[in-house]
Amino acid sequence: MPTDPDAAIDHDGPVTPYRQLADILKARIARGDWRLGRPIASETRLVQEYGLARSTVRRAIAVLVEEGVVWTVQGRGTYVGQPPAGSA
């Protein structure tokens, strides 16, 4: 499981690429790349940065949403933390 926020995706490793990306994004949030309530990089940027399919990026983000690390606003982006009260 990669903990280096700048780690590359290991396509041949035992951990699926979407899970690797989810772990990388969590590490980037933990080190302060994106602050609470602020957006993370766009899907398009993550696709380009990590060389993954958009569906893989979306699956990684879905994992983080399920874990309560981020929340998404359709058409606006993905934000760090929990959604503000009354916004969901």
CORHU-V661874 format. One record per residue. N is the residue number from 1. PSI is psi in radians with two decimals (* if undefined). BURIAL is b if it has 9 or more other C-alpha atoms within 8 Angstrom, else e. Layout:
N,PSI,BURIAL ; N,PSI,BURIAL
This chain:
1,2.03,e ; 2,2.43,e ; 3,-0.18,e ; 4,2.06,e ; 5,-0.33,b ; 6,0.21,e ; 7,2.58,e ; 8,2.77,e ; 9,2.26,e ; 10,1.72,e ; 11,-0.34,e ; 12,0.02,e ; 13,3.02,e ; 14,-0.33,e ; 15,2.32,e ; 16,2.60,e ; 17,-0.67,b ; 18,-0.63,b ; 19,-0.68,b ; 20,-0.79,b ; 21,-0.74,b ; 22,-0.75,b ; 23,-0.70,b ; 24,-0.79,b ; 25,-0.69,b ; 26,-0.71,b ; 27,-0.67,b ; 28,-0.66,b ; 29,-0.78,b ; 30,-0.62,e ; 31,-0.04,e ; 32,0.26,e ; 33,-0.65,e ; 34,2.23,b ; 35,2.80,b ; 36,2.27,e ; 37,-0.01,b ; 38,2.71,e ; 39,2.59,b ; 40,3.13,b ; 41,2.62,e ; 42,2.80,e ; 43,-0.78,b ; 44,-0.78,e ; 45,-0.71,e ; 46,-0.67,b ; 47,-0.83,b ; 48,-0.77,e ; 49,-0.68,e ; 50,-0.03,e ; 51,0.67,e ; 52,2.82,b ; 53,2.63,e ; 54,-0.66,b ; 55,-0.60,e ; 56,-0.74,b ; 57,-0.77,b ; 58,-0.67,b ; 59,-0.70,b ; 60,-0.75,b ; 61,-0.68,b ; 62,-0.66,e ; 63,-0.79,b ; 64,-0.61,b ; 65,-0.80,b ; 66,-0.61,e ; 67,-0.09,e ; 68,0.32,b ; 69,-0.62,b ; 70,2.94,b ; 71,2.73,b ; 72,2.62,b ; 73,2.02,e ; 74,2.26,e ; 75,-0.09,e ; 76,-0.67,e ; 77,-2.97,b ; 78,2.30,b ; 79,2.62,b ; 80,2.37,b ; 81,-2.76,b ; 82,2.60,b ; 83,2.53,e ; 84,2.63,e ; 85,2.35,e ; 86,-0.01,e ; 87,-0.26,e ; 88,*,e
